């Protein structure tokens, strides 16, 4: 069945969360003394990547994860400093012209704050892009995306089999699969390989590449 709906993860897919993390570690008053000389390529040494995540995450810091995450989320100058990756807006506009229904999906500590940030970041495409945020801990699953996808399917009248979730986190590949949607993994220089049981999940390295994969998928299905 052809893909008609695209759910874009924000952090690590549309926006460069690694950029925000790097600036946070090297410039925040609490952490800059330790990390001010940290090299970009050494970010995984500062933030060891857990297998279920497959990407950088403040919460996984072995000693100060919870405090780092709290400080980051409560420091707008760092929290909001995550630029879009190249060609994001242009690609989303092209997919909109082609008739795809598009959403962002983001789990956050503060829904109001994250929605405000995303509406500013994606202001040029909010005429067609639906922004969805969910509070951390609202649902029982790790990311809440499994439950949020189900909610969106019901709310917007979408079919799971016509939907793709583009996400960098490994546990969110399972979320897509569990609800009957297609998983598509986004990679960057710091993401780790998928486990063998998810070897069938396709991977891309940019939003334009994700667009090409979706279009090719639909072409093959015709």
C-alpha positions in Angstrom: 0.0 0.0 0.0 1.3 3.5 -0.9 2.6 5.9 1.7 0.3 8.9 2.2 1.2 10.1 5.7 4.7 11.1 7.0 5.5 11.5 10.7 8.8 13.3 11.1 10.7 13.1 14.3 12.1 16.6 15.1 15.3 16.1 17.1 17.9 14.2 15.0 15.7 14.2 11.9 14.5 17.7 11.0 16.6 19.6 13.6 20.2 19.1 14.7 19.9 18.2 18.3 23.6 17.2 18.4 24.5 20.9 17.7 22.4 22.0 20.7 24.0 19.4 22.9 27.5 20.4 21.9 26.9 24.1 22.7 25.2 23.1 25.9 28.1 21.0 27.2 30.8 23.5 26.1 29.1 26.7 27.1 26.7 26.1 29.9 28.0 27.6 33.2 27.7 24.2 35.0 29.5 22.1 32.4 31.8 24.4 30.4 34.8 24.0 32.7 34.8 20.2 32.0 33.8 20.3 28.4 35.0 23.6 26.9 37.7 21.8 25.0 35.5 19.0 23.8 35.9 18.3 20.1 32.8 17.8 18.0 33.8 14.3 17.0 34.2 13.3 20.6 30.6 14.0 21.6 29.9 10.2 22.0 32.7 10.1 24.6 30.9 12.7 26.7 27.5 11.1 26.1 27.9 7.4 25.7 25.2 6.0 23.4 22.9 3.3 24.9 21.9 0.4 22.5 18.2 1.1 22.8 18.7 4.8 21.9 21.2 4.5 19.1 21.8 8.3 19.2 23.2 10.9 21.5 21.0 11.6 24.6 21.8 13.8 27.6 19.8 11.4 29.9 22.3 8.6 29.2 25.3 10.4 30.8 26.5 7.9 33.4 26.8 10.4 36.3 24.8 13.5 35.6 22.2 12.5 33.0 19.0 13.6 34.8 20.5 16.9 35.9 21.9 17.6 32.5 18.6 16.9 30.8 16.8 19.2 33.4 19.4 22.0 32.9 19.2 21.7 29.1 15.4 21.8 29.0 15.3 24.8 31.3 17.9 26.8 29.4 16.2 28.4 26.4 19.4 29.7 24.9 20.6 26.1 24.5 17.2 24.2 24.2 16.1 26.4 21.3 19.4 26.5 19.5 19.0 23.5 17.3 19.0 24.5 13.6 17.1 22.7 10.9 19.2 20.4 8.7 19.8 21.5 5.1 16.9 21.4 2.7 14.3 20.5 5.3 11.7 23.2 4.5 12.2 22.8 0.7 11.7 19.0 0.9 8.6 19.3 3.1 7.1 21.8 0.7 7.8 19.5 -2.2 6.2 16.5 -0.5 3.2 18.7 0.4 2.8 19.6 -3.3 2.9 15.9 -4.1 -0.1 15.4 -1.8 1.5 13.8 1.3 0.0 14.6 4.7 2.8 15.5 7.1 3.2 15.7 10.9 6.0 16.2 13.4 6.0 14.2 16.5 8.0 15.2 19.6 8.1 14.0 23.2 9.0 16.7 25.6 9.1 17.9 29.2 6.8 20.8 28.5 4.3 20.6 25.7 3.6 24.3 25.5 7.2 25.3 25.4 8.1 22.7 22.8 5.1 23.6 20.6 6.1 27.3 20.7 9.6 26.5 19.8 8.6 24.2 16.9 6.1 26.7 15.6 8.9 29.3 15.4 11.4 26.9 13.9 9.0 25.6 11.3 7.0 28.8 10.8 7.4 28.7 7.0 5.7 25.3 6.7 3.0 25.3 9.4 0.3 26.0 6.8 0.4 22.3 6.0 2.6 20.7 8.7 0.7 19.5 11.8 2.8 19.7 14.9 2.1 17.2 17.6 3.9 17.1 21.0 3.4 14.7 23.9 4.4 15.0 27.6 7.2 12.7 28.7 5.7 10.0 31.0 2.1 10.4 29.7 2.1 6.9 28.4 3.9 3.8 29.6 6.1 3.2 26.6 9.7 4.6 26.5 9.1 7.3 24.0 5.3 7.6 24.1 5.3 7.6 20.3 3.6 4.2 20.0 0.6 5.6 21.9 0.8 9.0 20.2 0.8 7.4 16.7 -2.4 5.5 17.6 -4.0 8.7 18.9 -3.1 10.6 15.7 -4.4 7.7 13.5 -7.8 8.0 15.3 -7.8 11.8 15.5 -7.0 12.5 11.8 -8.5 9.4 10.3 -5.2 7.9 9.1 -4.4 4.3 8.2 -1.3 2.8 9.8 -0.3 0.9 6.7 -0.2 4.2 4.7 2.1 5.9 7.3 5.8 6.1 7.7 7.7 7.3 10.8 11.0 8.9 10.1 13.1 8.7 13.3 16.7 8.3 14.5 16.1 6.5 17.8 16.2 2.8 17.7 13.3 2.2 20.2 11.1 4.3 18.0 11.6 1.9 15.1 9.8 -0.6 17.3 7.0 1.9 18.0 6.3 2.3 14.3 6.3 -1.5 13.8 4.1 -2.1 16.7 1.4 0.2 15.4 1.6 -1.2 11.9 3.4 1.7 10.3 6.6 1.7 8.2 9.8 2.6 10.1 12.5 4.6 8.3 15.7 5.3 10.3 17.6 8.5 10.0 21.3 8.3 10.4 23.9 11.0 11.3 27.6 10.8 12.2 26.8 9.7 15.8 24.0 7.2 15.4 24.9 3.5 16.0 23.9 0.5 13.9 20.6 -1.1 14.2 20.4 -4.5 16.1 20.3 -7.5 13.8 16.6 -8.0 14.4 15.9 -4.6 12.8 18.3 -5.2 9.9 15.3 -4.9 7.5 14.6 -1.3 8.5 15.8 1.0 5.7 18.1 3.9 6.7 18.7 7.3 5.1 21.1 10.2 5.9 19.1 13.3 5.2 15.5 14.5 4.8 15.9 14.8 1.0 17.1 11.2 0.9 14.1 10.2 3.0 11.9 11.9 0.4 13.5 9.9 -2.4 13.1 6.7 -0.5 9.3 7.4 0.1 8.8 8.3 -3.6 10.7 5.2 -4.7 8.7 3.0 -2.3 5.4 4.3 -3.8 6.7 3.9 -7.3 7.6 0.2 -6.7 4.2 -0.4 -5.1 2.3 0.8 -8.1 
